[in-house]
Amino acid sequence: MKTKVDYYDPKFFTNRELSWLDFNDRVLEEARDKSNPLLERVKFLGITQSNLDEWYMVRVASLVKLVEVKYQQPDASGLIPIEQLKEVNRKAHDQINKQYTTLNRMILPAINQVGIHLLNVEDLTERQYQFIRGYFHDELYPVLTPMADDSSRPFPFISNDSLNLSLRLTGKDSDKSLYATLQVPSIFPRVVKLPGGSNDFILLEEIIKQFANQLFVNYDIEEVSTFRATRDMDLDVAEEDTSDLLKKVQQQLKLREHGHVIRLEVDSNISGKLRKRLVKELKIDEDSVYEVNGPIDLTFLNKLASAVVGHDDLKYPPFKAYQAKELNSDHNIFDAIKKHDWLMQHPYDKFDSVVEFIRQASIDKEVLAIKMTLYRVSGDSPIIKYLGRAAQNGKQVTVLVEVKARFDEENNVHWARTLEKMGCHVIYGLVGLKTHSKLSLVVRREQNGIQRYIHMGTGNYNDVTAHFYTDLGLLTCNNDIGIDVTNIFNMLSGYSQPPFFHQLHISPHGIRDFINDKLNHAIKYAKEGRPVYVRMKMNSLSDKDMIAKMYEASHAGVKIDLIVRGICCLRTGIPGISDTITVHSIVGRFLEHSRIYMFDFDGDQQVYLSSADLMTRNLNRRVEQLFPVLQPDLTQRVLDIYQTMWDDNVKTRTMIDDGTYKRVDRRGHAPLNSQEYFAAQATKMVNAQQAVPRQKNDKQFEPMMSPQNQPDPFDEEDQDRGENQ
């Protein structure tokens, strides 16, 4: 009699938060990797800090709240919240120590050697010292506000993520210790460029420390130390209690600034007295105090790398993103889509084609309606402008703006208000669900009747992040897909509940059911001895039911290859459970963001793209879409893209049996960096396109100028703007 296998055994799972720390450690490896350009290594170190900050503000904050209410339910790996928090703090302390070892022993010495200097006050020349003295008096002094802390003046409120100085002072006629706090103003650049050297810099807090005594006349500063508090920034919107979601989000944004302190970072040389005082006033556990050996908040490194003059040799070489001429402003994009589907792989294919799709729709006389979902957009989004233009041109424009998109809430509230003012119909998301799908629908009147044109993608409609997030998008006018997308928008804007979809699969629940069905089909094939192969790519894999189903498939003999950039709670190499599962993670120049789900049933290749990762939130609590790539040549292109990434032996790490990751052994193999390969291919296609003489097109699509007869705002200069990851 066969023993029933428990695919949910906790020892088969890795804790989600510990897996996330492993991912951030892979990013940290890029900062330590000497094969990367030096200034890119500087940026990677800064990215590890911004990653940690967001993780603390949301994920660790949630753990702290669970511990406070004595929640005892274990996670998939068998750890209850208090055990998770203990392990998280232990591992995070180790990672932060590694960050500062990387900074002090590798990064700072390396940039010094090439003439880039981050200086302390004692290192300055006389001219540089006089410069910071003048800067303090002329710029900083009028803005700084020292806050005394005594019996009549309580300890001041410390805002989230702000850099502060804690001071211990004595009066001229007394030995009694007095205390004060001074916030480092965020309205000034933290990285200050110095005269006398093309790449000499000093941090703002070092200037303030040097002249802080001038803010405390008749007192002596005995000690000054930098600190930073991180607060619980998870947005808690009780949507059932309000009919005005927008107002509720705005209220919560104000309340969020006063969340509990969940992390305190202090200088490693802080005195016991000052440290004890901060711990007491900020009401934080000792386990959540981090002493750091260097400047607190390493996100300044991104600004430092950007401020360096020259040294292009220390950055990634530029590449040329490709755009098919049929999808540019010289051609009618609807004619192009009518001929066949178009697949775009960003950032190697320009995001301009997506923007052009909306731009042409906004001015095309035959377009009746535009419908779109927006999760994250840039601060100066051309898509928003074109949607507004479309409404002003009399088209029916419906936009779902997800105002609960984490850390983009304020930006999205602003855009929602802007779109409404421009005449668009705006939906603010759904009660209890986040809308994370990436869909655009253009309805056009043509000779043969109404035609629907659709864009679907794996990434956000963000023209800035599209330059460094890898995503896939599809332009199509497939009739079945058009009907499905119409039904989705009716579902989002009204009370429609379509009984079925022709080609698309929708979360909540629909994507889970679809992938379960495919894995059950694969299990059936494996048991019958027929060839079957499952390949997937995603950002994170944490849903325990999906993982258990993959274990069941592997147990039946199904070969499963996974590319998972970040969190992966699945374990490989468990005898009889996951022998046939291999996990790769690619961390490199671009942030891998595309989601691909592929099934090969004895040569029947089925390829799907999705906005969803296999996380419980994506499958149960978000509106997501999964869609097929039906055109044979595009199906093959996705298969080739995946295979190139799978064969990457430069930026790939493979999960080994103990749950850790190691670099691919490429002895005897030519190096293949998949991201470099795709960038080189794009550049080659651009060069080939430019070599062909441009022919006049008599049926050329003439772009309409704005009412002010100004060029479109989306030009080459806009494409080069950068934004922090």
LOTIKE-378998 format. One record per residue (C-alpha): residue in three letters; x, y, z. Coordinates in steps of 0.2 Angstrom, whole numbers, plus 5000, padded with zeros to 4 digits. Example, Ala and Ser with C-alpha at 12.3 -4.5 7.8 and 13.67 -1.06 7.14 Angstrom:
REM LOTIKE-378998
ALA506249785039
SER506849955036
REM end
This chain:
REM LOTIKE-378998
MET500050005000
LYS500750174995
THR501050305008
LYS500150465005
VAL501350605002
ASP501050765011
TYR501550904999
TYR501251035012
ASP502550975025
PRO503351135032
LYS505051065029
PHE504751075010
PHE504551265011
THR505651415014
ASN504951565024
ARG504451705013
GLU505451845022
LEU507051745023
SER506851705004
TRP506651895001
LEU508251925011
ASP509151795000
PHE508551894985
ASN509252054991
ASP510851964995
ARG510951924976
VAL510752104972
LEU512152144985
GLU513252014976
GLU513152124960
ALA513852274970
ARG515352154975
ASP515552084957
LYS517152164950
SER516552124932
ASN515152254934
PRO515652434929
LEU516152524945
LEU514752654946
GLU513452524943
ARG514152424958
VAL513952584968
LYS512052594962
PHE511752414966
LEU512352444984
GLY511152594985
ILE509752484978
THR509952354992
GLN509652495004
SER508052554995
ASN507452374994
LEU507752345013
ASP506852505017
GLU505252465008
TRP505352285015
TYR505452345032
MET504052475030
VAL502852345024
ARG503352165027
VAL504252175044
ALA502952305050
SER501552165046
LEU502552035056
VAL502752165071
LYS500852185071
LEU500551995071
VAL501751975086
GLU500852115095
VAL499152035094
LYS499951865098
TYR499551785082
GLN500051595083
GLN499651525065
PRO501251465057
ASP501751505039
ALA502051375026
SER503751345033
GLY503051305050
LEU503651475059
ILE502451575069
PRO502651765068
ILE503751785083
GLU504951655076
GLN504951735059
LEU505351905067
LYS506751835077
GLU507551755061
VAL507251905050
ASN508152025062
ARG509651905064
LYS509851885045
ALA509552065042
HIS510852115054
ASP512052005045
GLN511552075028
ILE511752255034
ASN513552215041
LYS513952145023
GLN513252305015
TYR514452415025
THR515952295023
THR515552305004
LEU515552495006
ASN517052525017
ARG518252385010
MET517752374991
ILE516752524985
LEU517552674993
PRO519352614990
ALA518852574972
ILE518052744968
ASN519552834977
GLN520752754965
VAL519852834950
GLY519753004957
ILE518053004965
HIS518053054983
LEU516753054997
LEU517653165009
ASN517553195028
VAL517853365035
GLU519553335040
ASP520053285022
LEU519553455015
THR520653585007
GLU520553755014
ARG519553814999
GLN518353665001
TYR518153705020
GLN517753885017
PHE516453825004
ILE515553715016
ARG515653855029
GLY514853975017
TYR513553845012
PHE513053815030
HIS512853995034
ASP511954045017
GLU510953895014
LEU510753785029
TYR510753895044
PRO509053985040
VAL508153815037
LEU508853705052
THR507753695067
PRO508553625083
MET507253535094
ALA507753535113
ASP507153385123
ASP506853425141
SER505453425155
SER504553565146
ARG504853515128
PRO504453335124
PHE505453225112
PRO505053285095
PHE504153175082
ILE505353085070
SER504653065053
ASN504852905043
ASP506452885034
SER507153055039
LEU508953075043
ASN509153155060
LEU510553205072
SER510453175091
LEU511453285102
ARG512053285120
LEU512553455126
THR513153545142
GLY512953725147
LYS514353835150
ASP514053845169
SER513453665171
ASP513953485169
LYS512153425167
SER511853335151
LEU510553415139
TYR509753335124
ALA509253395107
THR508753335090
LEU509053415073
GLN508253345057
VAL509353345041
PRO508253445029
SER507753335014
ILE507453485003
PHE509353505000
PRO510353374990
ARG511253255002
VAL512753234991
VAL513553404990
LYS514853434976
LEU516453524982
PRO517553644973
GLY519353604969
GLY519153434962
SER517953374948
ASN517253234958
ASP517453284976
PHE515953264987
ILE515353275005
LEU513753225014
LEU512553355020
GLU512553285038
GLU514353305039
ILE514253495035
ILE512853515048
LYS513853415061
GLN515353525059
PHE514453685062
ALA513053625073
ASN513753725088
GLN513253885080
LEU511453835083
PHE511753805102
VAL512553975108
ASN513253965125
TYR513153775125
ASP514553645122
ILE514153495111
GLU514853335119
GLU514153215106
VAL513253215090
SER512653055082
THR511653015066
PHE510052915067
ARG508552865056
ALA506852785061
THR505852675050
ARG503952675053
ASP502552555049
MET502052625032
ASP500752485027
LEU499152565021
ASP497652505030
VAL496052555020
ALA494452485028
GLU493552495011
GLU491852425018
ASP491752575030
THR491752705016
SER490852755000
ASP492252874995
LEU493852764993
LEU494852914987
LYS494553015003
LYS494952855013
VAL496552835005
GLN497053015007
GLN496653005026
GLN497652845028
LEU499152925019
LYS499153055033
LEU498952925047
ARG500352815039
GLU501652945043
HIS501352915062
GLY501552725061
HIS502452635074
VAL504452635073
ILE504952465068
ARG506852495064
LEU508152615072
GLU509752645063
VAL511152725073
ASP513052765071
SER514152625077
ASN515052745088
ILE513552815097
SER513752815116
GLY512752705127
LYS511852855135
LEU511252925118
ARG510752755111
LYS509752705127
ARG508852875126
LEU508352845108
VAL507752665111
LYS506652725125
GLU505952875116
LEU505552785100
LYS504852635110
ILE505852505100
ASP506552335104
GLU508352305105
ASP508352175091
SER507652305079
VAL509152425083
TYR510452425069
GLU512252505072
VAL513052545056
ASN514852575052
GLY514652715039
PRO513352845033
ILE511652795037
ASP510452765023
LEU511452705008
THR510252764995
PHE511352914993
LEU512452804983
ASN511252824968
LYS511453014969
LEU513253004970
ALA513452894955
SER512353004945
ALA513353164951
VAL515053094945
VAL515653194930
GLY516453094916
HIS516852914918
ASP515652844906
ASP516852694905
LEU516252654923
LYS514452634918
TYR513552514907
PRO513752544889
PRO512252614880
PHE511252514868
LYS509852564855
ALA508152504859
TYR507252444843
GLN505552504837
ALA504752424821
LYS504352564809
GLU502552504807
LEU502252554825
ASN503052734825
SER502152894822
ASP502452894803
HIS501252754801
ASN499452704806
ILE499752584820
PHE497952514818
ASP498352464800
ALA499952374807
ILE498952284821
LYS497652234808
LYS498952144798
HIS499652034812
ASP499952034831
TRP501552124838
LEU502552064853
MET503752184862
GLN505152144874
HIS505552294884
PRO506752384887
TYR507552304871
ASP505952354861
LYS505452534864
PHE504052574875
ASP503652714863
SER502552594853
VAL501352574868
VAL501352764870
GLU501052784851
PHE499552664852
ILE498652784865
ARG499252944856
GLN498552894839
ALA496952834848
SER496753004856
ILE496653094839
ASP496052964827
LYS494353014821
GLU493752834819
VAL494152794838
LEU492552794849
ALA493252744865
ILE494852704875
LYS494852594891
MET496352564902
THR496952504918
LEU498352604927
TYR499352534942
ARG500952634942
VAL501352774930
SER502752894930
GLY502753064937
ASP502553154920
SER501653014911
PRO501353054892
ILE499952914893
ILE498953024905
LYS499153174894
TYR498453074879
LEU497053004888
GLY496553174893
ARG496753234875
ALA495653094869
ALA494253144882
GLN494453324876
ASN494253264858
GLY492553184862
LYS493053004864
GLN492352894878
VAL493852874890
THR493752754905
VAL495252734916
LEU495352624931
VAL496752704942
GLU497252584957
VAL497352714971
LYS497952574983
ALA499552534973
ARG500852534987
PHE501952684989
ASP501152754973
GLU499552804982
GLU499852984982
ASN500452994964
ASN498952894958
VAL497652994968
HIS498453154959
TRP498253064942
ALA496453014946
ARG495953194950
THR496853254934
LEU496053134923
GLU494353174930
LYS494653364927
MET495153324909
GLY493453234906
CYS493853054908
HIS492752924918
VAL493852864932
ILE493652704943
TYR494652704959
GLY494852514960
LEU493752384967
VAL493252354986
GLY494352224993
LEU495452194977
LYS496852284969
THR496852294950
HIS498552244945
SER498052194927
LYS498852284912
LEU497552314899
SER497152444886
LEU495652434874
VAL495352544859
VAL493652534851
ARG493652594833
ARG492252614819
GLU492852544803
GLN492052494786
ASN491652324791
GLY490952374808
ILE491652404826
GLN493452334828
ARG494352314845
TYR496252344847
ILE497052284863
HIS498752304872
MET499052174886
GLY500652174896
THR501652094910
GLY502252264916
ASN501552434921
TYR501152584909
ASN502652674916
ASP503752754902
VAL505152774915
THR505352604923
ALA505052534905
HIS506852584902
PHE507552464915
TYR506152334919
THR506052184907
ASP504352154902
LEU503352084887
GLY501852164879
LEU500652114865
LEU499652214852
THR498252124844
CYS496452144837
ASN496051964839
ASN494151954841
ASP493951834855
ILE495251924865
GLY494352094861
ILE492752014868
ASP493551954884
VAL494452124887
THR492752214884
ASN491952094897
ILE493352134909
PHE493152324908
ASN491252294910
MET491652194926
LEU492752324933
SER491552474929
GLY489952394933
TYR489052234940
SER489452124925
GLN490051944929
PRO490451854912
PRO490051674913
PHE491651624904
PHE493151704894
HIS493651644877
GLN495551664878
LEU495951764894
HIS496051694912
ILE495651824926
SER496151834944
PRO495451824957
HIS495451624956
GLY495351614937
ILE497251604935
ARG497451484949
ASP496151364942
PHE496951384925
ILE498751334930
ASN498051194942
ASP497151124927
LYS498751134916
LEU499751044930
ASN498450914932
HIS498550884913
ALA500450874914
ILE500250744928
LYS499150644917
TYR500350644903
ALA501850594914
LYS500850454922
GLU500450394904
GLY502350404900
ARG502050544887
PRO503250684885
VAL502750844895
TYR503750994900
VAL503251144910
ARG504251314910
MET503751474920
LYS504551644924
MET503951754937
ASN504551884950
SER504051784965
LEU503351604970
SER502651594987
ASP500851524986
LYS500851364995
ASP499451284985
MET500351314969
ILE502051254976
ALA501151094983
LYS500351064965
MET502151084958
TYR502750954970
GLU501350834965
ALA501850864947
SER503650834950
HIS503250674960
ALA502350614945
GLY503850644934
VAL503450814926
LYS505050914922
ILE504751094928
ASP506051234925
LEU505751394934
ILE506551574932
VAL506151664948
ARG506951824951
GLY506451864969
ILE505551764983
CYS505451574980
CYS504751474994
LEU504851314984
ARG506351194988
THR507251094975
GLY508150934976
ILE506950854989
PRO506950664985
GLY505350604977
ILE504550784979
SER505550904969
ASP506850804960
THR506250864943
ILE506151044947
THR507551174943
VAL507551354949
HIS508551494941
SER508651674947
ILE509351814936
VAL509951974944
GLY510852094932
ARG510752264924
PHE508852264921
LEU507552214934
GLU506752044927
HIS504952084928
SER504051984914
ARG502951834918
ILE502851684906
TYR501951524908
MET502351384895
PHE501651204894
ASP502351074881
PHE501150924880
ASP502050804868
GLY502550944856
ASP500951044858
GLN501751214864
GLN500651324873
VAL501351494878
TYR500551624890
LEU501051794897
SER500251864913
SER500252014925
ALA500251894939
ASP501551804950
LEU501151644959
MET500851734975
THR499251714986
ARG498951904984
ASN499051894965
LEU497951744963
ASN496651784977
ARG496551964980
ARG497052054964
VAL496252074947
GLU497552004935
GLN497551934918
LEU498451794909
PHE498351784890
PRO498951674876
VAL500151714863
LEU499251634848
GLN500251694832
PRO501551544829
ASP503051664825
LEU502751754841
THR502451594851
GLN504151544845
ARG504951704849
VAL504351694867
LEU505051514868
ASP506751584861
ILE506751724874
TYR506451604888
GLN507751484882
THR509051624880
MET508751674898
TRP508851484904
ASP510551474895
ASP511151624904
ASN512751574913
VAL513351744919
LYS511951824929
THR511051664933
ARG511051584950
THR510351414953
MET509551354969
ILE510351204976
ASP509651074988
ASP509951175004
GLY508851314997
THR510351434994
TYR510951494977
LYS512551474968
ARG513251544951
VAL513151434936
ASP514751334933
ARG515151384915
ARG516851294913
GLY516951244895
HIS515551354890
ALA515551524881
PRO514851664893
LEU513051714889
ASN512351864898
SER510551854892
GLN510252044895
GLU511752094886
TYR511351974872
PHE509552054870
ALA510252224871
ALA511552184857
GLN510252104846
ALA509152264848
THR510652374843
LYS510952264828
MET509152284822
VAL509152474824
ASN510752484814
ALA510052374800
GLN508452474800
GLN509452644799
ALA510452574785
VAL508952554774
PRO508452714764
ARG506852794771
GLN505452784757
LYS504052914756
ASN502452834762
ASP500952914752
LYS499752834765
GLN500752904779
PHE499852934796
GLU499953114799
PRO500053154818
MET498953294823
MET499853434833
SER499153494850
PRO498053644850
GLN499553754854
ASN500453684839
GLN501853624850
PRO502753454847
ASP502253304857
PRO502953304874
PHE503553124872
ASP505253154863
GLU506953084864
GLU507453194879
ASP505953124889
GLN506552944886
ASP508152974894
ARG507453034911
GLY507952914925
GLU506952864941
ASN507452764956
GLN506952584955
REM end
